[in-house]
């Protein structure tokens, strides 16, 4: 019981430390708000996003800040909950008076926040969420740097032949992210003449997926596509091994953290494939190798888990995009930043970041076209397929 109490205290203290700026600022600062999960089912991913954002804050301030002012990244914990995500957005905008935000990790949280962005007229860079609805619903305050599920599926479709898939099944988290991924990947597979079998869902907090895995095993597919957080994926891999599931497992969404799977799922992770948006084991192969190598070096210097790099880079790239928008606007007014973000070109960890238009005419959202990587786990190590 004592160890459990200590672990809980450490988690709460760790989350609290992320909420506090790394240095003390005067009133003459450029504020950037962040809504991310620091507690709740997907807290690990949220912490990695926050770590990446803090690295960006440091790098920006080391070179003089923005417009000669210090950058202050203000991080709020949305507690892995859409209602809390809305609350954090309102706090950041009303209380902290941030002119621009980054968030909110999950598609469900981001969709919940979006009406507030329109209400207050504040732009938000979306660093992780992949639901197509985010950029097609007519919200001109949205600037997404992560790929949509459709983009990810199309990218994988150019390589799908090498996997020799005959029949694929799906097991996804029951939210906008998971259901959206299943829809887009199944559509891509069908266009390639590949049969789609069962499509199972699981609640985000579920720990027992044995019933879904039994149905998938009975389906007889050779490949299982999975979309969920790394915490749930760890359990799923172990349970799939226990049930002797022979299907090849491919994860989508870029949040699988293969090193964490190796550490926590052990041999159950061997043979799995993962779609990622940064491959930190091979930074020299990134489109912008010097940017990637510097980010990885700073992450290691700070003692963060290497496993978190596949998620943390999003926080870094997101803040750097916002900084570029503010610099281009030469203003901290929200609408000036929104207008300027359309023209930014940033050399990010994922690759070069720039925006195209998506959504109804006159109310378009902005969407970047990111790079997608595929890695596999072989004999307890991450490798290229």
C-alpha positions as semicolon CSV with decimal commas, in nm:
position;residue;x (nm);y (nm);z (nm)
1;X;0,000;0,000;0,000
2;X;0,290;0,232;0,086
3;X;0,446;0,191;-0,259
4;X;0,109;0,263;-0,423
5;X;0,075;0,587;-0,223
6;X;0,429;0,693;-0,315
7;X;0,362;0,618;-0,683
8;X;0,045;0,826;-0,677
9;X;0,225;1,116;-0,509
10;X;0,503;1,102;-0,772
11;X;0,252;1,111;-1,057
12;X;0,067;1,409;-0,909
13;X;0,391;1,596;-0,837
14;X;0,518;1,523;-1,188
15;X;0,197;1,657;-1,341
16;X;0,210;1,965;-1,120
17;X;0,568;2,041;-1,224
18;X;0,468;2,038;-1,590
19;X;0,193;2,289;-1,521
20;X;0,445;2,542;-1,389
21;X;0,666;2,733;-1,638
22;X;1,029;2,619;-1,625
23;X;1,146;2,973;-1,536
24;X;0,989;3,283;-1,383
25;X;0,860;3,538;-1,634
26;X;0,781;3,907;-1,623
27;X;0,461;4,047;-1,765
28;X;0,646;4,114;-2,091
29;X;0,608;3,765;-2,233
30;X;0,455;3,584;-2,528
31;X;0,208;3,330;-2,391
32;X;0,122;3,000;-2,558
33;X;-0,144;2,775;-2,405
34;X;-0,139;2,396;-2,410
35;X;-0,421;2,156;-2,321
36;X;-0,297;1,798;-2,284
37;X;-0,373;1,493;-2,064
38;X;-0,136;1,479;-1,764
39;X;-0,364;1,252;-1,560
40;X;-0,613;0,984;-1,660
41;X;-0,589;0,686;-1,901
42;X;-0,363;0,854;-2,160
43;X;-0,149;1,060;-1,921
44;X;0,180;0,912;-2,040
45;X;0,128;1,047;-2,391
46;X;0,023;1,387;-2,256
47;X;0,338;1,411;-2,045
48;X;0,551;1,342;-2,351
49;X;0,371;1,619;-2,542
50;X;0,441;1,855;-2,252
51;X;0,810;1,757;-2,241
52;X;0,841;1,835;-2,611
53;X;0,668;2,170;-2,562
54;X;0,909;2,259;-2,281
55;X;1,208;2,181;-2,503
56;X;1,070;2,411;-2,771
57;X;1,018;2,682;-2,507
58;X;1,382;2,650;-2,400
59;X;1,520;2,657;-2,755
60;X;1,311;2,962;-2,841
61;X;1,422;3,153;-2,533
62;X;1,786;3,061;-2,586
63;X;1,777;3,244;-2,916
64;X;1,604;3,551;-2,775
65;X;1,240;3,447;-2,757
66;X;0,980;3,586;-2,998
67;X;0,994;3,952;-3,101
68;X;1,251;4,001;-2,824
69;X;1,010;3,871;-2,558
70;X;1,036;3,558;-2,346
71;X;0,813;3,267;-2,446
72;X;0,588;3,130;-2,172
73;X;0,423;2,795;-2,239
74;X;0,127;2,751;-2,002
75;X;0,020;2,386;-1,975
76;X;-0,320;2,275;-1,846
77;X;-0,415;1,916;-1,763
78;X;-0,730;1,810;-1,948
79;X;-0,738;1,490;-1,741
80;X;-0,805;1,265;-2,044
81;X;-1,160;1,400;-2,050
82;X;-1,343;1,607;-2,315
83;X;-1,530;1,820;-2,058
84;X;-1,204;1,900;-1,884
85;X;-1,050;1,982;-2,221
86;X;-1,317;2,247;-2,273
87;X;-1,255;2,380;-1,922
88;X;-0,878;2,404;-1,978
89;X;-0,927;2,588;-2,307
90;X;-1,153;2,844;-2,140
91;X;-0,909;2,889;-1,850
92;X;-0,619;2,946;-2,087
93;X;-0,811;3,195;-2,299
94;X;-1,000;3,385;-2,027
95;X;-0,776;3,359;-1,722
96;X;-0,430;3,340;-1,881
97;X;-0,522;3,543;-2,190
98;X;-0,326;3,325;-2,431
99;X;-0,367;3,441;-2,793
100;X;-0,299;3,094;-2,935
101;X;-0,313;2,733;-2,816
102;X;-0,187;2,383;-2,886
103;X;-0,395;2,072;-2,809
104;X;-0,573;1,864;-2,715
105;X;-0,414;1,522;-2,793
106;X;-0,726;1,309;-2,849
107;X;-0,964;1,375;-3,138
108;X;-1,254;1,362;-2,892
109;X;-1,094;1,627;-2,670
110;X;-1,005;1,845;-2,969
111;X;-1,355;1,828;-3,117
112;X;-1,495;1,927;-2,778
113;X;-1,265;2,231;-2,759
114;X;-1,329;2,357;-3,112
115;X;-1,651;2,553;-3,041
116;X;-1,463;2,752;-2,775
117;X;-1,199;2,849;-3,031
118;X;-1,472;2,993;-3,252
119;X;-1,647;3,159;-2,959
120;X;-1,335;3,344;-2,845
121;X;-1,158;3,369;-3,181
122;X;-0,837;3,189;-3,079
123;X;-0,632;2,968;-3,315
124;X;-0,515;2,623;-3,206
125;X;-0,239;2,407;-3,351
126;X;-0,351;2,044;-3,331
127;X;-0,044;1,829;-3,267
128;X;-0,190;1,476;-3,241
129;X;-0,563;1,433;-3,319
130;X;-0,641;1,255;-3,646
131;X;-1,021;1,256;-3,692
132;X;-1,118;1,389;-4,034
133;X;-1,399;1,592;-3,875
134;X;-1,148;1,826;-3,714
135;X;-1,047;1,988;-4,043
136;X;-1,367;1,936;-4,244
137;X;-1,628;2,082;-4,005
138;X;-1,573;2,446;-4,098
139;X;-1,359;2,579;-3,812
140;X;-1,110;2,838;-3,947
141;X;-0,921;2,853;-3,616
142;X;-0,779;2,499;-3,654
143;X;-0,423;2,432;-3,779
144;X;-0,336;2,062;-3,768
145;X;0,021;1,936;-3,807
146;X;-0,056;1,566;-3,750
147;X;-0,196;1,356;-4,035
148;X;-0,562;1,272;-4,067
149;X;-0,650;0,905;-4,048
150;X;-0,720;0,926;-4,420
151;X;-0,370;1,059;-4,493
152;X;-0,215;0,789;-4,277
153;X;-0,417;0,517;-4,451
154;X;-0,333;0,649;-4,797
155;X;0,038;0,661;-4,708
156;X;0,030;0,304;-4,578
157;X;-0,160;0,204;-4,892
158;X;0,151;0,276;-5,101
159;X;0,334;0,005;-4,904
160;X;0,050;-0,238;-4,830
161;X;0,146;-0,480;-5,109
162;X;0,466;-0,576;-4,929
163;X;0,260;-0,716;-4,640
164;X;0,061;-0,960;-4,854
165;X;-0,260;-0,904;-4,656
166;X;-0,553;-1,124;-4,759
167;X;-0,800;-1,046;-4,480
168;X;-0,778;-0,778;-4,211
169;X;-0,968;-0,730;-3,885
170;X;-0,986;-0,419;-3,666
171;X;-0,976;-0,353;-3,292
172;X;-0,991;0,017;-3,206
173;X;-1,064;0,243;-2,912
174;X;-1,428;0,350;-2,916
175;X;-1,385;0,721;-2,983
176;X;-1,347;0,955;-3,281
177;X;-0,981;0,861;-3,322
178;X;-1,031;0,486;-3,324
179;X;-1,351;0,474;-3,526
180;X;-1,210;0,723;-3,778
181;X;-0,896;0,515;-3,826
182;X;-1,099;0,196;-3,878
183;X;-1,314;0,369;-4,137
184;X;-1,024;0,509;-4,340
185;X;-0,798;0,202;-4,323
186;X;-1,081;-0,036;-4,412
187;X;-1,171;0,186;-4,708
188;X;-0,810;0,182;-4,827
189;X;-0,784;-0,196;-4,788
190;X;-1,106;-0,259;-4,980
191;X;-0,980;-0,036;-5,263
192;X;-0,682;-0,271;-5,286
193;X;-0,905;-0,579;-5,308
194;X;-0,830;-0,686;-4,950
195;X;-1,114;-0,842;-4,750
196;X;-1,215;-0,672;-4,423
197;X;-1,344;-0,897;-4,146
198;X;-1,467;-0,802;-3,799
199;X;-1,445;-0,449;-3,661
200;X;-1,433;-0,453;-3,281
201;X;-1,414;-0,159;-3,040
202;X;-1,300;-0,118;-2,679
203;X;-1,351;0,157;-2,421
204;X;-1,045;0,375;-2,359
205;X;-1,014;0,252;-2,001
206;X;-1,081;-0,117;-2,073
207;X;-0,821;-0,364;-1,947
208;X;-0,971;-0,693;-2,063
209;X;-0,997;-0,734;-2,441
210;X;-1,032;-1,113;-2,438
211;X;-1,388;-1,115;-2,577
212;X;-1,293;-0,895;-2,873
213;X;-0,976;-1,098;-2,938
214;X;-1,178;-1,422;-2,938
215;X;-1,402;-1,284;-3,213
216;X;-1,100;-1,167;-3,410
217;X;-0,935;-1,508;-3,378
218;X;-1,253;-1,675;-3,503
219;X;-1,260;-1,438;-3,802
220;X;-0,949;-1,602;-3,943
221;X;-0,783;-1,285;-4,073
222;X;-0,408;-1,270;-4,122
223;X;-0,369;-0,908;-4,004
224;X;-0,513;-0,707;-3,714
225;X;-0,513;-0,327;-3,727
226;X;-0,517;-0,169;-3,382
227;X;-0,570;0,195;-3,286
228;X;-0,538;0,290;-2,920
229;X;-0,298;0,443;-2,667
230;X;0,026;0,270;-2,574
231;X;-0,108;0,183;-2,226
232;X;-0,396;-0,020;-2,366
233;X;-0,189;-0,160;-2,649
234;X;0,054;-0,311;-2,399
235;X;-0,229;-0,509;-2,238
236;X;-0,373;-0,605;-2,575
237;X;-0,043;-0,751;-2,702
238;X;-0,007;-0,963;-2,390
239;X;-0,364;-1,089;-2,417
240;X;-0,325;-1,163;-2,789
241;X;-0,021;-1,377;-2,710
242;X;-0,210;-1,557;-2,432
243;X;-0,489;-1,638;-2,678
244;X;-0,232;-1,749;-2,937
245;X;-0,359;-1,504;-3,192
246;X;-0,160;-1,562;-3,510
247;X;-0,260;-1,240;-3,689
248;X;0,010;-0,988;-3,770
249;X;-0,060;-0,676;-3,559
250;X;-0,022;-0,331;-3,716
251;X;-0,086;-0,023;-3,503
252;X;-0,199;0,310;-3,646
253;X;-0,214;0,664;-3,513
254;X;0,153;0,708;-3,424
255;X;0,110;0,670;-3,047
256;X;0,231;0,314;-2,998
257;X;0,576;0,399;-2,849
258;X;0,754;0,074;-2,955
259;X;1,030;0,103;-2,693
260;X;0,768;0,120;-2,420
261;X;0,597;-0,186;-2,569
262;X;0,927;-0,377;-2,566
263;X;0,981;-0,282;-2,202
264;X;0,628;-0,355;-2,081
265;X;0,492;-0,621;-2,316
266;X;0,818;-0,810;-2,364
267;X;0,810;-1,096;-2,614
268;X;0,442;-1,026;-2,684
269;X;0,551;-0,719;-2,882
270;X;0,775;-0,915;-3,119
271;X;0,653;-0,923;-3,477
272;X;0,425;-0,621;-3,440
273;X;0,437;-0,330;-3,685
274;X;0,380;0,037;-3,603
275;X;0,294;0,344;-3,807
276;X;0,475;0,644;-3,662
277;X;0,537;1,007;-3,753
278;X;0,892;1,015;-3,616
279;X;1,145;0,732;-3,591
280;X;1,388;0,854;-3,320
281;X;1,610;0,545;-3,352
282;X;1,712;0,675;-3,694
283;X;1,719;1,060;-3,665
284;X;1,975;1,079;-3,944
285;X;1,706;0,945;-4,180
286;X;1,458;1,222;-4,092
287;X;1,384;1,487;-4,360
288;X;1,551;1,746;-4,133
289;X;1,824;1,537;-3,963
290;X;1,991;1,823;-3,775
291;X;1,658;1,931;-3,623
292;X;1,577;1,571;-3,529
293;X;1,921;1,501;-3,381
294;X;1,920;1,819;-3,172
295;X;1,574;1,740;-3,035
296;X;1,669;1,380;-2,949
297;X;1,990;1,498;-2,780
298;X;1,804;1,749;-2,562
299;X;1,537;1,490;-2,474
300;X;1,808;1,249;-2,356
301;X;1,991;1,527;-2,169
302;X;1,675;1,595;-1,968
303;X;1,647;1,230;-1,870
304;X;1,313;1,166;-2,038
305;X;1,232;0,813;-2,145
306;X;1,351;0,743;-2,498
307;X;1,020;0,567;-2,558
308;X;0,840;0,900;-2,532
309;X;1,017;1,053;-2,830
310;X;0,763;0,914;-3,077
311;X;0,501;1,127;-2,900
312;X;0,706;1,413;-2,757
313;X;0,821;1,546;-3,094
314;X;0,461;1,653;-3,159
315;X;0,472;1,897;-2,867
316;X;0,798;2,040;-2,994
317;X;0,684;2,079;-3,355
318;X;0,353;2,230;-3,245
319;X;0,512;2,504;-3,034
320;X;0,767;2,579;-3,307
321;X;0,486;2,624;-3,560
322;X;0,304;2,861;-3,325
323;X;0,625;3,057;-3,268
324;X;0,675;3,090;-3,644
325;X;0,318;3,219;-3,677
326;X;0,367;3,483;-3,408
327;X;0,699;3,590;-3,560
328;X;0,540;3,621;-3,903
329;X;0,244;3,815;-3,763
330;X;0,472;4,046;-3,563
331;X;0,176;4,053;-3,327
332;X;0,024;3,866;-3,034
333;X;-0,331;3,931;-3,148
334;X;-0,517;3,606;-3,212
335;X;-0,653;3,696;-3,555
336;X;-0,314;3,824;-3,673
337;X;-0,158;3,493;-3,565
338;X;-0,433;3,296;-3,740
339;X;-0,371;3,479;-4,066
340;X;0,006;3,442;-4,040
341;X;-0,005;3,067;-3,966
342;X;-0,132;3,005;-4,320
343;X;0,203;3,114;-4,461
344;X;0,448;2,947;-4,220
345;X;0,710;2,700;-4,336
346;X;0,879;2,523;-4,046
347;X;1,159;2,268;-4,052
348;X;1,015;2,030;-3,794
349;X;1,122;1,700;-3,643
350;X;0,863;1,518;-3,856
351;X;0,968;1,712;-4,166
352;X;0,877;2,039;-4,333
353;X;0,550;2,182;-4,204
354;X;0,316;2,399;-4,412
355;X;-0,060;2,414;-4,449
356;X;-0,318;2,328;-4,713
357;X;-0,689;2,406;-4,694
358;X;-0,957;2,156;-4,590
359;X;-1,326;2,202;-4,524
360;X;-1,608;2,422;-4,659
361;X;-1,512;2,721;-4,870
362;X;-1,469;3,038;-4,669
363;X;-1,438;2,845;-4,340
364;X;-1,142;2,620;-4,421
365;X;-0,924;2,464;-4,156
366;X;-0,550;2,418;-4,210
367;X;-0,386;2,077;-4,256
368;X;-0,022;1,981;-4,286
369;X;0,085;1,677;-4,493
370;X;0,323;1,492;-4,256
371;X;0,564;1,206;-4,311
372;X;0,464;0,853;-4,208
373;X;0,714;0,586;-4,103
374;X;0,675;0,209;-4,051
375;X;0,885;0,023;-3,795
376;X;0,870;-0,328;-3,656
377;X;0,984;-0,502;-3,338
378;X;1,225;-0,791;-3,392
379;X;1,387;-0,984;-3,109
380;X;1,316;-0,708;-2,863
381;X;1,453;-0,427;-3,080
382;X;1,301;-0,164;-3,308
383;X;1,393;-0,213;-3,672
384;X;1,292;-0,102;-4,018
385;X;1,077;-0,362;-4,198
